[in-house]
Amino acid sequence: MSAVAHIKQYKTGAFYRDEFRGDISWNGYERNVLLRNEGKDSDGTLQFTDIAMAVGADDIKDGRGVAIADFDNDGSLDIVINNSTGDSGDASKARPALLRNNIGVRRSWLAIELEGTESNRNGVGALVTIETGAETQTRLVSAGSGFASQNSSRLYFGLGEKKQVGALAVRWPSGRVERFEKIGRKPIGARQLLSIIEGVGIQARPLPAK
């Protein structure tokens, strides 16, 4: 084949088509990794362990997007991975993978859904902080959380063995700040979904049925 023919073939994109590469990914046929936060070591550096193989998350498909949500409404966050179909567009070659998490049924958690009134209805940009003793956790309601994917706008907080939250604060995009230490006369208990409407109040309700 002449040099001109080589150049022409390259320009038509032949080298990037499925019939040329077969099952080979241009990303090196790499396995996915799933990193578990092990906390800080003695000098304060965060440590992570790749547990993908141990939990069956080390897929070799060409992952292109990750979204996190409680798909089965059990109190724990699950992961869905969208995979590239390549040039073929054949979705059967790259079906999404759902990694289901069952930890929620054994440990405490708190879920929060926001509804803006002065702010945007979905509460995008709101900052939620919870206090449990000396510990605080913060979550941000975001949009466009990843490439070709979007996490759930429902916020989840892991509470370990704790049964309740000392205080909860919401900083809305409008600038309003609301703080809650109780729901009615009761402490803010774990393992429930809290619905907060800007300027209206807070109420607890169970997660939707599976």
BALOBA-1460 file (C-alpha; in Angstrom, 3 decimals):
// residues 210
<rec num="1" residu="m" x="0.000" y="0.000" z="0.000"/>
<rec num="2" residu="s" x="1.366" y="3.410" z="-0.929"/>
<rec num="3" residu="a" x="2.104" y="6.160" z="1.569"/>
<rec num="4" residu="v" x="-0.774" y="8.162" z="0.070"/>
<rec num="5" residu="a" x="-3.150" y="5.264" z="0.687"/>
<rec num="6" residu="h" x="-1.949" y="5.055" z="4.299"/>
<rec num="7" residu="i" x="-2.675" y="8.751" z="4.819"/>
<rec num="8" residu="k" x="-6.117" y="8.450" z="3.241"/>
<rec num="9" residu="q" x="-7.004" y="5.477" z="5.441"/>
<rec num="10" residu="y" x="-5.905" y="7.367" z="8.543"/>
<rec num="11" residu="k" x="-8.013" y="10.384" z="7.622"/>
<rec num="12" residu="t" x="-11.144" y="8.282" z="7.181"/>
<rec num="13" residu="g" x="-10.732" y="7.063" z="10.764"/>
<rec num="14" residu="a" x="-10.393" y="3.397" z="9.818"/>
<rec num="15" residu="f" x="-7.961" y="2.726" z="12.642"/>
<rec num="16" residu="y" x="-10.568" y="3.831" z="15.191"/>
<rec num="17" residu="r" x="-13.394" y="1.570" z="14.072"/>
<rec num="18" residu="d" x="-14.535" y="-1.565" z="15.922"/>
<rec num="19" residu="e" x="-13.609" y="-3.868" z="13.025"/>
<rec num="20" residu="f" x="-9.995" y="-2.723" z="13.355"/>
<rec num="21" residu="r" x="-9.566" y="-2.762" z="17.130"/>
<rec num="22" residu="g" x="-11.881" y="-5.704" z="17.903"/>
<rec num="23" residu="d" x="-12.353" y="-5.952" z="21.658"/>
<rec num="24" residu="i" x="-9.326" y="-3.787" z="22.431"/>
<rec num="25" residu="s" x="-9.994" y="-0.501" z="24.230"/>
<rec num="26" residu="w" x="-7.909" y="2.525" z="23.285"/>
<rec num="27" residu="n" x="-7.599" y="3.089" z="27.022"/>
<rec num="28" residu="g" x="-5.485" y="-0.042" z="27.352"/>
<rec num="29" residu="y" x="-8.229" y="-2.498" z="28.355"/>
<rec num="30" residu="e" x="-7.791" y="-1.309" z="31.917"/>
<rec num="31" residu="r" x="-9.755" y="-2.685" z="34.842"/>
<rec num="32" residu="n" x="-11.837" y="-0.273" z="36.898"/>
<rec num="33" residu="v" x="-10.655" y="0.608" z="40.389"/>
<rec num="34" residu="l" x="-12.740" y="1.315" z="43.498"/>
<rec num="35" residu="l" x="-10.848" y="3.134" z="46.243"/>
<rec num="36" residu="r" x="-11.793" y="2.781" z="49.911"/>
<rec num="37" residu="n" x="-10.817" y="5.658" z="52.200"/>
<rec num="38" residu="e" x="-8.707" y="4.180" z="55.020"/>
<rec num="39" residu="g" x="-8.304" y="7.496" z="56.840"/>
<rec num="40" residu="k" x="-5.064" y="9.268" z="57.681"/>
<rec num="41" residu="d" x="-1.756" y="7.638" z="58.490"/>
<rec num="42" residu="s" x="0.668" y="8.800" z="61.210"/>
<rec num="43" residu="d" x="1.811" y="11.859" z="59.241"/>
<rec num="44" residu="g" x="-1.724" y="12.919" z="58.273"/>
<rec num="45" residu="t" x="-1.669" y="11.624" z="54.700"/>
<rec num="46" residu="l" x="-4.916" y="10.094" z="53.459"/>
<rec num="47" residu="q" x="-4.631" y="6.403" z="52.603"/>
<rec num="48" residu="f" x="-6.728" y="4.500" z="50.034"/>
<rec num="49" residu="t" x="-7.055" y="0.823" z="49.174"/>
<rec num="50" residu="d" x="-8.242" y="-0.521" z="45.817"/>
<rec num="51" residu="i" x="-11.035" y="-2.974" z="46.680"/>
<rec num="52" residu="a" x="-12.475" y="-3.341" z="43.158"/>
<rec num="53" residu="m" x="-11.442" y="-6.985" z="42.710"/>
<rec num="54" residu="a" x="-12.679" y="-7.955" z="46.178"/>
<rec num="55" residu="v" x="-16.193" y="-6.607" z="45.578"/>
<rec num="56" residu="g" x="-16.504" y="-7.446" z="41.867"/>
<rec num="57" residu="a" x="-16.162" y="-3.886" z="40.583"/>
<rec num="58" residu="d" x="-13.023" y="-4.420" z="38.464"/>
<rec num="59" residu="d" x="-14.864" y="-4.485" z="35.122"/>
<rec num="60" residu="i" x="-12.811" y="-4.282" z="31.916"/>
<rec num="61" residu="k" x="-15.403" y="-2.395" z="29.861"/>
<rec num="62" residu="d" x="-14.557" y="1.123" z="28.711"/>
<rec num="63" residu="g" x="-16.201" y="3.145" z="31.502"/>
<rec num="64" residu="r" x="-17.245" y="6.670" z="30.543"/>
<rec num="65" residu="g" x="-19.531" y="7.957" z="33.279"/>
<rec num="66" residu="v" x="-20.338" y="7.267" z="36.946"/>
<rec num="67" residu="a" x="-23.478" y="8.255" z="38.848"/>
<rec num="68" residu="i" x="-24.192" y="7.672" z="42.539"/>
<rec num="69" residu="a" x="-27.704" y="7.247" z="43.957"/>
<rec num="70" residu="d" x="-29.744" y="5.068" z="46.308"/>
<rec num="71" residu="f" x="-31.352" y="3.088" z="43.502"/>
<rec num="72" residu="d" x="-33.049" y="0.543" z="45.770"/>
<rec num="73" residu="n" x="-33.982" y="3.005" z="48.572"/>
<rec num="74" residu="d" x="-32.336" y="1.028" z="51.363"/>
<rec num="75" residu="g" x="-30.260" y="3.852" z="52.840"/>
<rec num="76" residu="s" x="-26.975" y="3.050" z="51.087"/>
<rec num="77" residu="l" x="-25.527" y="4.570" z="47.939"/>
<rec num="78" residu="d" x="-25.199" y="2.469" z="44.802"/>
<rec num="79" residu="i" x="-23.040" y="3.127" z="41.740"/>
<rec num="80" residu="v" x="-23.977" y="2.890" z="38.066"/>
<rec num="81" residu="i" x="-21.251" y="2.953" z="35.406"/>
<rec num="82" residu="n" x="-21.983" y="3.878" z="31.797"/>
<rec num="83" residu="n" x="-19.681" y="2.226" z="29.266"/>
<rec num="84" residu="s" x="-18.601" y="3.353" z="25.803"/>
<rec num="85" residu="t" x="-20.048" y="1.466" z="22.825"/>
<rec num="86" residu="g" x="-17.201" y="2.550" z="20.540"/>
<rec num="87" residu="d" x="-18.006" y="3.365" z="16.926"/>
<rec num="88" residu="s" x="-20.561" y="0.593" z="16.553"/>
<rec num="89" residu="g" x="-23.196" y="2.243" z="18.721"/>
<rec num="90" residu="d" x="-24.231" y="-1.287" z="19.768"/>
<rec num="91" residu="a" x="-25.390" y="-0.929" z="23.369"/>
<rec num="92" residu="s" x="-25.359" y="-4.713" z="23.867"/>
<rec num="93" residu="k" x="-21.546" y="-4.555" z="23.807"/>
<rec num="94" residu="a" x="-21.358" y="-2.086" z="26.653"/>
<rec num="95" residu="r" x="-24.354" y="-2.351" z="28.958"/>
<rec num="96" residu="p" x="-24.262" y="-0.149" z="32.087"/>
<rec num="97" residu="a" x="-23.080" y="-1.843" z="35.268"/>
<rec num="98" residu="l" x="-24.961" y="-1.370" z="38.559"/>
<rec num="99" residu="l" x="-22.917" y="-1.909" z="41.716"/>
<rec num="100" residu="r" x="-25.400" y="-2.423" z="44.533"/>
<rec num="101" residu="n" x="-24.390" y="-1.498" z="48.080"/>
<rec num="102" residu="n" x="-26.030" y="-3.349" z="50.967"/>
<rec num="103" residu="i" x="-24.171" y="-1.654" z="53.837"/>
<rec num="104" residu="g" x="-27.089" y="0.698" z="54.561"/>
<rec num="105" residu="v" x="-29.180" y="-1.981" z="56.215"/>
<rec num="106" residu="r" x="-26.466" y="-2.560" z="58.858"/>
<rec num="107" residu="r" x="-25.212" y="0.963" z="59.655"/>
<rec num="108" residu="s" x="-26.850" y="4.305" z="60.409"/>
<rec num="109" residu="w" x="-27.404" y="6.988" z="57.786"/>
<rec num="110" residu="l" x="-29.389" y="10.153" z="57.157"/>
<rec num="111" residu="a" x="-30.877" y="11.236" z="53.827"/>
<rec num="112" residu="i" x="-31.930" y="14.802" z="53.002"/>
<rec num="113" residu="e" x="-33.962" y="16.258" z="50.136"/>
<rec num="114" residu="l" x="-34.168" y="20.017" z="49.621"/>
<rec num="115" residu="e" x="-36.761" y="22.172" z="47.899"/>
<rec num="116" residu="g" x="-35.953" y="25.799" z="47.252"/>
<rec num="117" residu="t" x="-38.487" y="28.632" z="47.274"/>
<rec num="118" residu="e" x="-36.366" y="31.776" z="47.047"/>
<rec num="119" residu="s" x="-33.541" y="29.620" z="45.669"/>
<rec num="120" residu="n" x="-33.887" y="27.307" z="42.671"/>
<rec num="121" residu="r" x="-36.419" y="24.542" z="43.266"/>
<rec num="122" residu="n" x="-33.846" y="21.707" z="43.268"/>
<rec num="123" residu="g" x="-31.648" y="23.487" z="45.786"/>
<rec num="124" residu="v" x="-28.582" y="23.291" z="43.530"/>
<rec num="125" residu="g" x="-25.761" y="25.127" z="45.257"/>
<rec num="126" residu="a" x="-27.109" y="24.542" z="48.769"/>
<rec num="127" residu="l" x="-24.629" y="23.460" z="51.430"/>
<rec num="128" residu="v" x="-25.837" y="21.077" z="54.146"/>
<rec num="129" residu="t" x="-23.853" y="20.425" z="57.332"/>
<rec num="130" residu="i" x="-24.662" y="17.951" z="60.088"/>
<rec num="131" residu="e" x="-23.129" y="17.759" z="63.562"/>
<rec num="132" residu="t" x="-22.740" y="14.524" z="65.494"/>
<rec num="133" residu="g" x="-20.849" y="15.276" z="68.680"/>
<rec num="134" residu="a" x="-17.411" y="16.651" z="67.786"/>
<rec num="135" residu="e" x="-17.725" y="15.543" z="64.153"/>
<rec num="136" residu="t" x="-19.217" y="17.506" z="61.257"/>
<rec num="137" residu="q" x="-20.020" y="16.450" z="57.702"/>
<rec num="138" residu="t" x="-20.848" y="18.693" z="54.759"/>
<rec num="139" residu="r" x="-22.531" y="17.958" z="51.437"/>
<rec num="140" residu="l" x="-23.182" y="20.201" z="48.431"/>
<rec num="141" residu="v" x="-26.175" y="19.852" z="46.099"/>
<rec num="142" residu="s" x="-24.529" y="19.971" z="42.683"/>
<rec num="143" residu="a" x="-25.469" y="19.701" z="39.023"/>
<rec num="144" residu="g" x="-23.309" y="18.228" z="36.294"/>
<rec num="145" residu="s" x="-21.449" y="16.017" z="38.762"/>
<rec num="146" residu="g" x="-19.583" y="13.950" z="36.150"/>
<rec num="147" residu="f" x="-18.998" y="13.245" z="32.486"/>
<rec num="148" residu="a" x="-22.278" y="12.153" z="30.837"/>
<rec num="149" residu="s" x="-23.745" y="11.497" z="34.289"/>
<rec num="150" residu="q" x="-25.487" y="13.146" z="37.226"/>
<rec num="151" residu="n" x="-25.569" y="12.040" z="40.847"/>
<rec num="152" residu="s" x="-28.819" y="12.029" z="42.774"/>
<rec num="153" residu="s" x="-29.716" y="15.395" z="44.321"/>
<rec num="154" residu="r" x="-30.749" y="13.560" z="47.511"/>
<rec num="155" residu="l" x="-27.907" y="13.939" z="50.011"/>
<rec num="156" residu="y" x="-26.703" y="11.045" z="52.159"/>
<rec num="157" residu="f" x="-24.637" y="11.145" z="55.349"/>
<rec num="158" residu="g" x="-23.041" y="8.067" z="56.875"/>
<rec num="159" residu="l" x="-23.460" y="7.960" z="60.670"/>
<rec num="160" residu="g" x="-21.742" y="4.674" z="61.552"/>
<rec num="161" residu="e" x="-23.231" y="3.494" z="64.853"/>
<rec num="162" residu="k" x="-24.736" y="6.864" z="65.820"/>
<rec num="163" residu="k" x="-28.487" y="6.967" z="66.379"/>
<rec num="164" residu="q" x="-29.135" y="10.682" z="66.032"/>
<rec num="165" residu="v" x="-27.785" y="14.013" z="64.786"/>
<rec num="166" residu="g" x="-27.139" y="16.929" z="67.134"/>
<rec num="167" residu="a" x="-27.807" y="19.693" z="64.599"/>
<rec num="168" residu="l" x="-28.354" y="20.248" z="60.888"/>
<rec num="169" residu="a" x="-27.770" y="23.488" z="58.966"/>
<rec num="170" residu="v" x="-28.659" y="24.482" z="55.390"/>
<rec num="171" residu="r" x="-27.007" y="27.405" z="53.606"/>
<rec num="172" residu="w" x="-29.263" y="28.108" z="50.623"/>
<rec num="173" residu="p" x="-28.118" y="29.751" z="47.362"/>
<rec num="174" residu="s" x="-30.359" y="32.703" z="48.237"/>
<rec num="175" residu="g" x="-28.154" y="33.405" z="51.270"/>
<rec num="176" residu="r" x="-30.722" y="32.156" z="53.798"/>
<rec num="177" residu="v" x="-29.281" y="29.948" z="56.556"/>
<rec num="178" residu="e" x="-31.512" y="27.569" z="58.492"/>
<rec num="179" residu="r" x="-30.512" y="25.463" z="61.496"/>
<rec num="180" residu="f" x="-32.443" y="22.562" z="62.970"/>
<rec num="181" residu="e" x="-31.773" y="20.694" z="66.211"/>
<rec num="182" residu="k" x="-35.091" y="18.900" z="66.460"/>
<rec num="183" residu="i" x="-38.041" y="17.827" z="64.333"/>
<rec num="184" residu="g" x="-40.967" y="19.065" z="66.341"/>
<rec num="185" residu="r" x="-40.010" y="18.033" z="69.859"/>
<rec num="186" residu="k" x="-37.960" y="15.010" z="68.848"/>
<rec num="187" residu="p" x="-34.202" y="14.815" z="68.203"/>
<rec num="188" residu="i" x="-33.120" y="14.280" z="64.611"/>
<rec num="189" residu="g" x="-32.939" y="10.501" z="64.454"/>
<rec num="190" residu="a" x="-30.926" y="8.353" z="62.060"/>
<rec num="191" residu="r" x="-32.213" y="6.033" z="59.313"/>
<rec num="192" residu="q" x="-34.779" y="8.398" z="57.857"/>
<rec num="193" residu="l" x="-35.327" y="10.785" z="54.966"/>
<rec num="194" residu="l" x="-35.660" y="14.464" z="55.857"/>
<rec num="195" residu="s" x="-37.525" y="16.844" z="53.581"/>
<rec num="196" residu="i" x="-36.564" y="20.516" z="53.994"/>
<rec num="197" residu="i" x="-38.422" y="23.326" z="52.212"/>
<rec num="198" residu="e" x="-36.661" y="26.676" z="52.209"/>
<rec num="199" residu="g" x="-38.280" y="29.014" z="54.731"/>
<rec num="200" residu="v" x="-41.036" y="26.496" z="55.534"/>
<rec num="201" residu="g" x="-39.486" y="23.831" z="57.730"/>
<rec num="202" residu="i" x="-38.363" y="20.257" z="58.081"/>
<rec num="203" residu="q" x="-40.216" y="16.958" z="58.254"/>
<rec num="204" residu="a" x="-39.233" y="13.309" z="58.421"/>
<rec num="205" residu="r" x="-40.608" y="10.573" z="56.217"/>
<rec num="206" residu="p" x="-39.626" y="7.028" z="55.252"/>
<rec num="207" residu="l" x="-37.764" y="6.270" z="52.063"/>
<rec num="208" residu="p" x="-40.037" y="5.404" z="49.114"/>
<rec num="209" residu="a" x="-40.974" y="1.742" z="48.860"/>
<rec num="210" residu="k" x="-38.554" y="-0.396" z="46.870"/>
